[in-house]
Amino acid sequence: MCSAEKAPWYDWAKAHTDPRKASGKAEALCDLLVIDASYGNIGGLVCSSVFSEMGAGVIRIEPPAGDIARVYSPFGIRHVDTGLGYLVEGRNKYHITLNLKNPGGRKLFKRLAKHADILIETFPAGTMDRWGIGYRQLKSINRRLIYTALYTYGQFGPKAPRGRPGSEIANQAYAGLAHINGEPESRDAAEYAVPTKTGSWYGWYAEGLFAAYGTLLALNFREDTGEGQLVDVSGAECLMKFIDYNMSWYHMDGKIKERLGNYDPSVFPYTFIRCKDGYTFMAAYNDEAFNTLMEIIGRPELAKDPRFSSFMLRTSLENEVALQEILEKWSARYTVDEVIDRVQTAIAGKEGRAAAVVTGKVTRPAETMKEPNWLDRGSFVTFKDPVYGEVTLQGPLWKMSATPPRIKWVCRPVGADNAFIYLTYLGLGRGDLAAMQKQGIL
């Protein structure tokens, strides 16, 4: 056996998949051209980011004044006239302007689409088709084209033809996710017991990632047949996947998971508990693990308490509230790290089901970005960009040994690559571009 195979697995994995060593390795999708014609939708940008990180050439199309998504940012904050949401997902893309509402713009769009392997759009269903540049028109000039359409309500169904703009919050609301998220009706003031959106753009990120997944499947089919296809992705349907067993529960028993905050009808404790200096997650997945947890907090007798003596008894809301208070009365005496150390020390002496006590620190963003585990894995990438200055971004999701994804540049200003892209693919020079700009095409 060679010395490399004798190395600890963790060292071997880092040596072969460390994203900081991606330069010089092959890129999985380097032979693809992607047109991202999404508008006002971060989900489309997320989808094209997957392809850009894997080496595809991505042409990002914006209207002459720029995509409205460039203003999506907390408190309206902009960095070099670009909102933070767009800045994060503008990576690795060539940015051009093109007015798709202008007949001349549509003609150019068709010419570009002849070269494309993938086209991504996020307009209300049928918009591109009415403009004469939808899948039905484009497949006649490019049979290999994979046309990926992202829209809250999908490309068909009673709501699809109404022309309502899709949105991240509509994805959450229409999926049913917002209804089951938030504080329970019985807790605190009534005004807090309302449907609650998730704090981040889950509706867009789920939509974009699933769209990329479906598009990759279509690429696999094209490899065998030479034929492209339509990929229809509903952002709301994507989030329904995250509602786990709740749809089946309603279908079988007519019951729904009401808003429960940090309580859970499936298992408890499975919650966040307050410590002296923050919060930690705490879970005990079975009766034996619950016994261990009660030993840790110095209350072994509670394992036989009528409220907590079985898995099912612990999951009634009334008993969960009582158990939460008991756990926090104990944890309030310790820091988060002290709680974690006590749990780890205890389960180190247990085996099997009795060791299934899980805990973990709830980190603040500043702590997350300094966490040694993420620093070692290269989870964040810092660039010194000539336009945007020093910018730190979340790195690609995948660590890969042969064809690792990578970030090559941060973003581009509106229309920054017009001259390069239009000359390369359509043979248009600066004089042509200047004339088209006057005509409102670019």
HELIX and SHEET records of a PDB file:
HELIX    1   1 SER A    3  LYS A    6  1                                   4    
HELIX    2   2 TRP A    9  THR A   17  1                                   9    
HELIX    3   3 PRO A   19  LYS A   21  5                                   3    
HELIX    4   4 ILE A   42  GLU A   53  1                                  12    
HELIX    5   5 ILE A   68  VAL A   71  5                                   4    
HELIX    6   6 PRO A   74  GLY A   76  5                                   3    
HELIX    7   7 LEU A   84  GLU A   89  1                                   6    
HELIX    8   8 PRO A  103  ALA A  113  1                                  11    
HELIX    9   9 THR A  127  ARG A  130  1                                   4    
HELIX   10  10 TYR A  135  LEU A  138  1                                   4    
HELIX   11  11 ALA A  160  ARG A  162  5                                   3    
HELIX   12  12 GLU A  168  ALA A  175  1                                   8    
HELIX   13  13 ALA A  178  ILE A  180  5                                   3    
HELIX   14  14 ALA A  190  TYR A  192  5                                   3    
HELIX   15  15 TYR A  202  THR A  225  1                                  24    
HELIX   16  16 GLY A  235  MET A  240  1                                   6    
HELIX   17  17 LYS A  241  ILE A  243  5                                   3    
HELIX   18  18 ASN A  246  ASP A  253  1                                   8    
HELIX   19  19 ASP A  287  ILE A  296  1                                  10    
HELIX   20  20 PRO A  300  LYS A  304  5                                   5    
HELIX   21  21 PHE A  311  ARG A  314  1                                   4    
HELIX   22  22 LEU A  317  SER A  331  1                                  15    
HELIX   23  23 VAL A  336  ALA A  348  1                                  13    
HELIX   24  24 GLY A  352  ALA A  355  5                                   4    
HELIX   25  25 PRO A  365  THR A  368  1                                   4    
HELIX   26  26 PRO A  372  ASP A  376  1                                   5    
HELIX   27  27 ASN A  418  LEU A  426  1                                   9    
HELIX   28  28 ARG A  430  LYS A  438  1                                   9    
SHEET    1   A 6 LYS A  93  THR A  97  0                                        
SHEET    2   A 6 GLY A  57  GLU A  62  1                                        
SHEET    3   A 6 LEU A  33  ASP A  36  1                                        
SHEET    4   A 6 ILE A 118  GLU A 121  1                                        
SHEET    5   A 6 ILE A 146  LEU A 150  1                                        
SHEET    6   A 6 LEU A 230  VAL A 233  1                                        
SHEET    1   B 2 ARG A  78  HIS A  79  0                                        
SHEET    2   B 2 THR A  82  GLY A  83 -1                                        
SHEET    1   C 3 TYR A 270  ARG A 274  0                                        
SHEET    2   C 3 TYR A 279  ALA A 284 -1                                        
SHEET    3   C 3 VAL A 357  LYS A 361 -1                                        
SHEET    1   D 2 PHE A 380  ASP A 385  0                                        
SHEET    2   D 2 GLY A 389  GLN A 394 -1                                        
END                                                                             
